[in-house]
Amino acid sequence: VSTQSTWDFKRTKFDIEGTVAAIEYDPNRNCRIALINYVDGDKRYILQPSGLKVGDKVQAAESGLDIKPGNAMKLKSIPVGTVSYTHLRAHETREDLVCRLLLEKK
């Protein structure tokens, strides 16, 4: 894992498209990681969701994105019944966790 790139766990780089440059192995995790090259020149790592491949376009936004692997939106903008994967964070409230788990069950 490059020291020049940073992790993007919160996916707060809204409305800037990125391309998956590489899928890498990280010995500190039990999943693969994806290096994203954004059009503004920034490079960040995300955890690789199932189905994400090198060359895929990804984006984060408040709302209005296609539901596909690698895209990220605010929970309130995701349609009810959508299947998602979950990143649990230590600062999540119980309500956030319940919403995420209900979303996962479908």
Secondary structure, 3 states (H helix, E strand, C coil): CCCCCEECCCCCCECCCEEEEEEECCCCCCCCEEEEEECCCCEEEEECCCCCCCCCEECEECCCCCCCCCCEECHHHCCCCCCCCCCCCCCCCHHHHHHHHHHHHC
